[in-house]
Structures are given as C-alpha cells and as structure tokens.
Amino acid sequence: MSARFFNHELANGLRIVVERMDDVRSSAAGFLCRTGSRDETPDVAGVSHFLEHMCFKGTAHRSATDINIDFDRIGGQPNAFTSHDRTFYYSVTRAADLDKQIDILADMMRSVLPPDEFAMEKKVVLEEIAQSNDRIEHVAFDVLIEELFKGHPLGWPVLGYERTIDPLTRDQMHAYFQSRYAPDNMVLVAAGAVDPDELVALAEKHCDQWQPGASPSRRTVPTLHSGRVTRRLERFNQQVIALTYPAPSGISPLHETGEALAIILGGNNSRFFWAIEQEGLCPHAAAYRLDFSDCGLLILLAQCDPDKAEAVETAMRTEAKRIMTDSVTPAEIQRVRNKRRTSLAVEGESPYHRLVQVMDDVDYRGQPRTVEQRLAAVDAVGRESLAEYFASFPIDGEGLFVSVGPRAA
Amino acid sequence: MSEHTHLQLACGIELAVLHLPQRRAEALDIRVLAGLADEPADRLGLARLVEQTLDKGTQQHDGRGLSDAFDEIGAMTSSWSGREMTGFSGLVLPEFFPRCVELHAEFLRTPTFPADACDVAVELGRQELLTLNDDAQGLCDKFINRQALGPILGRHAAGERETLDAVTRDDLVNFWQKHYGAGRMIVSAAGPLEPQAVAECIERAFAGFGPATQSNRDPRPIEFDAVATHHDKPTEQEQIAIALRGVPVNHDDRPAERLLLGVLGGGMSARLFTEVREKQGLAYWVGAWSENPRGSGLLMVGAATTPQRCQQTYATLLRELERVATDVTDEEVSRALAGFLVRAAVRGDQTRTRCSEQSDDIIHFGRPVPMEEKLDRLRAVTVEQVRDFAARYIAQAPRSVVTLGPEPLTA
C-alpha cells in the first residue's frame, strides 16, 4: 500500500484505513458496516435501513438530541446510507474536530435502540417509503430488482415494505444489530487532513472494548432472471422502461470495461444521446452499472412519453446490438479516458469523494486504489477488453425488460 | 493579497479569477444575463430551449463534432437556465483551459440552430413536462415560486405546454440575437490560473461579441401573493411549501437571515427537523431555505407527509415560525454558525464550487467577496439580531402557501 494510505487493525478485528490528502482543510470519516438488505430475512425486509436511522437515536452516553447537538456543535454534516450489501455512517468536518467526530460516530455504532425512539422513527421510515412510492423512477427500480433477483435477498427494496416495517419489533432489530455490527464486520475509513496515528489512537480509545463475533455471512450468488414485466400505474404521466443484462461484478477485471461501455452507450455524448434523445424519442435515456461483490448489472433506462415506449425500447435494443457488432471506435474509447482523467482529478480534491471511493475499494477489493491505479485501469480498456466483455456478458439478448407507468402493456 | 482578481474587459465581459495554486483542475463559469424573466409571455420555456440548442451546431462544428471536441479535452460541462440568467460551466485539466474557453465561445457566438435540433428541443421540452408532472416536490416548487415570486420571476424553466407548442426556430434565433453578448456576460475562473493570461484568453475569445455596454443588470421586483392554494394530485404524500418575504443577498440583514435559516433547518438539531421529524415522526423530509433573485429574497419552509398528518405538520411549521422570534438561543445560533463554517471549509476544497460562488458574488455584490469576509459577517451576528430579524420578517408576516396532494388543508 502506498504511503498515501495507512492501514491498521485493532485486536478486536476493526480495520482502519486512512487516505492522507494534502492541501485540504476538511476531514471525512465513517464507519462501514458490511451489512445490507441482502443480509436480511424476508420477514424483516428493510431492517438494515431502519437500523441505520436508529443508530442516530441514542446510546449509553447520548440521547438522540445529544447526538444531533454534538454533531451540529462541530458543524459535523453527518449522514448515512444503506444499500443492498453495506451501511455507511460518515461525517465531514474541520480537521481540528476529528476527535469529536470519531467520538460521536463510534458512540452511534453502539446504539441502545431506545424503545420510544423506535416507535417514533418507524413513522419516519414509513414516510420515507411513501415518498419513494411517489417517484416513478424509484418504483421502476424496485420492480426491476424484485423481478431480476426473484426469490433472492437482493430482490427486495432497501427500504423494505410497509408490510414488513410496520410489524417489525425492536427485538428483531436488536438481534440483527448484534449479529452484524461486530468490529470484525466493520471498517473505520477516513480521508482528508487526517493524521493516521491520531485516528488509530482515537479508535483504540472508543472502539477497543467492542466485542468481535459477527455472524458468518450467508450471502449466496443470485440467479438473474429475464423476461418482460409491465406494472401499470395510472397515477403517473410518463413511462419508465428498463432493459437489464448481467454484467461483471465490482471486483471483476472487466469492471472498468463495463464502466466504459456504459459511458459510450448511455453517458453524455453517447450513442443513446444521439440515436434516442436527439432523435426526439425521449428526454432521458441512459446506461448505468450496478455493482455487487459477486455480480453486476448493466441497466439501460429511459423515461418517456407512454406513446413512445415501443419506439424507445426498439432504439435501445438496436443500439445495444449495434455496439456489439459495429465495434466501438478508438476515438470513443479515448474520449472515455479523457473524461475519466478529469473526473478522477476533481474527485481527488474532495475528502468526501475520496472517503466513498476508499470505502468502496476496501469493501470489495480489500485495498484502496490510488488515483493513478484507477487511471491505469481506465487506460487498459480497449477493443480487446470490450470483445472479452461481450463474450461473457452479451447485451443482444432478451434481458429483463421492465415497463412502469400508465401503459397497459 | 486577495486571491481574487476582478476585471472589466474591453469586450464588455466582467471577469473574476480565483487563484488556487495547488488545485489539479481549472473551472470556468459563464453567466449570460438572460433567463426565464426575459422570455416573451407567450413563449415560456424559450430560454431553456436556447440553452439546449446552442451547442447542437456552430459555424465550425455540427452538434456531435462539438461534443467530441469537448470530450477530446476531457471537459466536464454543464448548463442551466435560471430566472435571470443562463449558466454554462466547464471543468478541465489545466492544459486544456484555453481550449475550453474557445469551445464555449464558439457555441455562444456562432450557433447555427439547425432546424432539426430546434424541433427536437421543443419535442423533448414537451416530454420534460411529463417528467415534471410526475415529480411532486418539483411541481410544488413550481407553484410556490410562481405564487411568491410572481408571474415574471416565478416562471419555470420547462415552460408550459401551450407556449412550447408555439415556439419556432425563429424564436430561438431571435432570443439569442437579442440577449446574448459580451456586455451581458459575467465570467469566473478558478484554479492554478494566472489572472492576466485568463483575461487575455477571454478577451481574445469574445472580442466583438455584441455591444460591450453592460445591460440587463437591474433587479426586477418580486410580486408576492399572500394566498394559500391547493393542487390536487393522487400521490401518497402531501407536499407543503410556505414562503415569506426575506432580504436580498447583499442586504445588511442577510447574515442574520442565514443564521436564522440555520436555526430552523440547517442541521440535525435544527428546529424543524427536531419538532417535525424527531419529536413527532411526521415527515422524512423537512427543510428551510431561501430564494434570492437579484435585489430580493424569499424565506421558504417545506415538508412532505402523508395526508392524515398534513394538518399537524402544517400547524407545527407555523408554530415554529412564530416562536423562533421569541426564544432562539445563543447556543442555537452558535451551532448554526458552526455548520456554515464547516460547509465553507468543505466547499473551499472544491474548485468548481469556489468558481460558481465567485460568479454569484458578482451578481449580488458586484464584486468577488473573499470567503473570510463572508464568514466574518456571520461571526459578527448576535442572537438579538437573529431574534429581531425573526420578529420583523417572520413572526406575523404574510405567508404564501402551497399544498399539493390528495387533500387540501382544512384551515
């Protein structure tokens, strides 16, 4: 590991990874818990995300109000997110307040899940689910995931369902918390104006007493389904259509090739932009990747006038087939490299962006990558790697087609 | 020595350069003082159509060729249409900054508005209205802005179906010819840049682009309508937005207003978050913010909640607006200040954000304002000033209210 990075592990298994950045004034730090909705059982779907809320709700040393006030006293900008396979709690503050930042974040990781707060926060989570249900793109994504991973824990929404959150008990959450938030299933990550020795000392002070013993992971590799699914929702005006294909995982050597393919097919100045948007078919047509440690997805997505849904689907399929047969040009590949070079330089200025990148690398790859290593991976993308990609992950087949909106079919 | 350089160029452009020697990228931010407020009333949506069509063909490149040229230098570009101006920005590695300026000048000065690109822009504009109609929070913002800012400053970039249908290529060309020119431009740059070299580069690129005389810089008044309206929509949540008159960004009371906004909605211990979400579990999203056209301002609060809790949420928002004038504490103001100081440090680490803020300063203050000067103004605010501001501007002030969802408020 480069001197820019610092790596340490406490006796209880809590790993610490730091990226020291020059010329910045802020520091970003967070606890990664390697748990998410794919680690839940169906009856408690959404517990990981609800637990993320509850970690802000009280500890042995702080009430929910104390946590909020203590963060605000240092201007701490705390936040957290939960995904299918991880939960991340972080804050960004002035470098001088690193000790207070770690004190609060570490305390939150030992939440007492106060029962009165549990009942109140359940209402907030149900409001969040209602908010998500009002957004067609969220609804479409949930349908896509549900159908694609049918029968697998990756198939339910991270927020869970009203039917699973409403009856969820504090005891069920506590059992999940105990099994997943052990230090040997967590990583403390920091980036910015951070002294690694100071961070280790703070971690020893606040986390040394945490008992190891995370439950073994029960994750299984999912089977991806294909076919056609329509969900008619007349309350919306537009149609969201999505065509999904299997793609390399987040740790595959073909990962960066997949990123490049998504940009060439559905980024700015892409094939979709000129063949679909600038033909007036729809205002939003894009290609996204969704990575997990053991699988990946390429999602071709459009939001359109319901009357144009068929034409947009045809155009997306045509472009997907064309990119496999009518080979990607060297100029297209070079443009991707140029854009990635700029974006990596810019991200390198921001402790928050580096925090998230380092967290992602550590979780999936075991080690963080420097900007130079990331650039080398971008430079390695070429027609050969694309050919290898298409041989393993063709995008000219049926895929999973999902259509959500007012159209009947 | 200030890190900002502020220059008036012979071509008419007002230029500010922020010298940040250690950065890896350079940012360019161009503001053309022509926006939604300049649209003819029967052509709403026109400013955005122009913004989106300018780069679809120039005298040197077709649209794809121009996009490729930007990609050749790895430029991260974006554009937006605002109520008083249209913005174009680019972020590049230092060696490509001059080329980034050249390419921006090319599409701003020599667009050809190809007929097919104009037709596509109008068609996509129609479809964008469908997207907006599916965005409950976006729709609520549209309605409260129209109600509280008035029919000119409260326009929405997407326009209206009937006005989009009337737009022709000639309208786009005429809008560009009438409103785009160096005398209406503010340019900001940030990064490891030499100010004089930037000035020469900008002057070279834009010399002779329309009249050099500055124009369209006078503030327009807002037309505040203190009414409550409801918009029916079959959503799961009800959107609530409340607007009150605030102060302009350059007003002496603005620092007190910013801290008051911080007390209400700035952090996790802010009053609205505490009272609406933490104590009653009424909403996932609740917030307070300001809208600031040149020379005026609005204070806004909002929340989204399920219909059966809407009345209680609305009552809580009103209660908090009323009581803040009497019981805001020193501790709350200190916490709000801490939030601003940290956000300033975080923003200070981002070249693109510093560049954009520099443009905003010229718009509102007529000059770039050093970050420390802005922070010192905040540090100087007392709790009495915050209370006084709340008493004068919030407690009993007229309100403009919009709700959107399945049920209207009952009172």
Contacts between the chains, C-beta under 8 A, distances in Angstrom:
chain1	res1	chain2	res2	distance
A	22	B	22	7.6
A	23	B	22	4.2
A	23	B	23	8.0
A	24	B	349	4.7
A	25	B	345	4.6
A	25	B	348	6.1
A	25	B	349	6.2
A	26	B	342	7.2
A	26	B	345	4.8
A	26	B	346	4.9
A	26	B	349	5.7
A	56	B	268	7.5
A	64	B	278	6.3
A	65	B	269	7.0
A	65	B	274	7.4
A	65	B	278	7.4
A	67	B	268	7.6
A	68	B	267	7.2
A	68	B	268	3.8
A	68	B	269	4.0
A	68	B	273	7.6
A	68	B	274	7.2
A	68	B	278	7.4
A	69	B	269	4.5
A	69	B	335	6.9
A	71	B	267	7.0
A	71	B	268	5.7
A	71	B	269	7.6
A	72	B	266	7.8
A	72	B	267	4.0
A	72	B	268	6.1
A	72	B	269	4.4
A	72	B	270	7.7
A	72	B	335	4.1
A	72	B	336	7.9
A	72	B	338	6.5
A	72	B	339	6.3
A	73	B	334	7.5
A	73	B	335	5.7
A	73	B	338	5.9
A	74	B	338	6.2
A	74	B	342	7.3
A	75	B	267	7.7
A	75	B	335	8.0
A	75	B	338	3.8
A	75	B	339	4.5
A	75	B	340	7.4
A	75	B	341	5.6
A	75	B	342	3.1
A	75	B	343	7.1
A	76	B	342	7.0
A	77	B	267	8.0
A	77	B	339	7.5
A	77	B	342	6.1
A	77	B	343	7.1
A	77	B	346	7.2
A	78	B	268	6.6
A	92	B	342	7.1
A	92	B	346	5.5
A	93	B	342	5.4
A	94	B	341	7.2
A	94	B	342	5.8
A	94	B	345	5.4
A	120	B	278	7.5
A	120	B	279	7.7
A	120	B	280	7.6
A	120	B	281	4.4
A	121	B	281	6.7
A	122	B	281	7.4
A	123	B	281	3.2
A	123	B	282	7.4
A	124	B	277	5.9
A	124	B	281	5.0
A	124	B	283	7.4
A	124	B	284	5.5
A	125	B	284	7.7
A	126	B	306	7.9
A	127	B	237	7.2
A	127	B	281	7.6
A	127	B	282	7.4
A	127	B	283	5.6
A	127	B	284	4.3
A	127	B	304	7.5
A	127	B	305	6.2
A	127	B	306	6.4
A	128	B	284	4.0
A	130	B	236	4.1
A	130	B	237	5.0
A	130	B	306	5.5
A	131	B	236	7.6
A	131	B	237	5.6
A	131	B	284	5.6
A	131	B	285	6.7
A	131	B	304	5.8
A	133	B	236	5.0
A	134	B	136	5.2
A	134	B	235	4.7
A	134	B	236	5.3
A	134	B	237	5.6
A	135	B	134	7.8
A	135	B	135	7.5
A	136	B	134	5.1
A	235	B	234	4.7
A	235	B	235	7.4
A	236	B	134	5.1
A	237	B	130	4.5
A	237	B	133	4.6
A	237	B	134	5.3
A	238	B	127	7.5
A	238	B	130	4.3
A	238	B	131	5.9
A	238	B	133	7.9
A	238	B	134	5.6
A	268	B	67	7.6
A	268	B	77	8.0
A	269	B	64	7.6
A	269	B	67	3.9
A	269	B	68	7.0
A	269	B	70	7.5
A	269	B	71	5.7
A	274	B	64	6.1
A	277	B	124	6.9
A	278	B	56	7.7
A	278	B	63	7.2
A	278	B	117	7.3
A	278	B	120	5.7
A	279	B	120	7.1
A	280	B	119	7.0
A	280	B	120	4.3
A	280	B	123	4.1
A	280	B	124	6.4
A	282	B	124	7.7
A	282	B	127	6.2
A	283	B	124	4.4
A	283	B	127	4.9
A	283	B	128	5.2
A	283	B	131	6.7
A	284	B	131	7.3
A	303	B	131	6.1
A	304	B	127	6.7
A	305	B	126	7.9
A	305	B	127	5.2
A	305	B	130	6.2
A	331	B	68	7.4
A	334	B	72	7.8
A	335	B	68	6.9
A	335	B	71	3.8
A	335	B	72	6.9
A	337	B	74	7.9
A	338	B	71	6.0
A	338	B	72	6.4
A	338	B	73	6.7
A	338	B	74	3.3
A	339	B	71	6.3
A	339	B	74	5.1
A	339	B	75	8.0
A	339	B	76	7.0
A	340	B	74	7.8
A	341	B	74	5.2
A	341	B	93	6.8
A	342	B	25	6.5
A	342	B	74	4.0
A	342	B	75	6.9
A	342	B	76	5.5
A	342	B	91	6.5
A	342	B	92	6.2
A	342	B	93	5.9
A	343	B	76	6.3
A	345	B	24	4.2
A	345	B	25	5.1
A	345	B	93	6.1
A	346	B	24	7.4
A	346	B	25	5.1
A	346	B	76	7.1
A	346	B	91	6.1
A	346	B	351	7.3
A	346	B	352	7.1
A	348	B	24	6.1
A	349	B	23	6.5
A	349	B	24	6.4
A	349	B	25	7.2
A	349	B	349	5.9
A	349	B	350	6.2
A	349	B	351	6.3
A	350	B	349	5.9
A	350	B	350	5.8
A	351	B	346	7.8
A	351	B	349	6.7
A	352	B	346	7.1
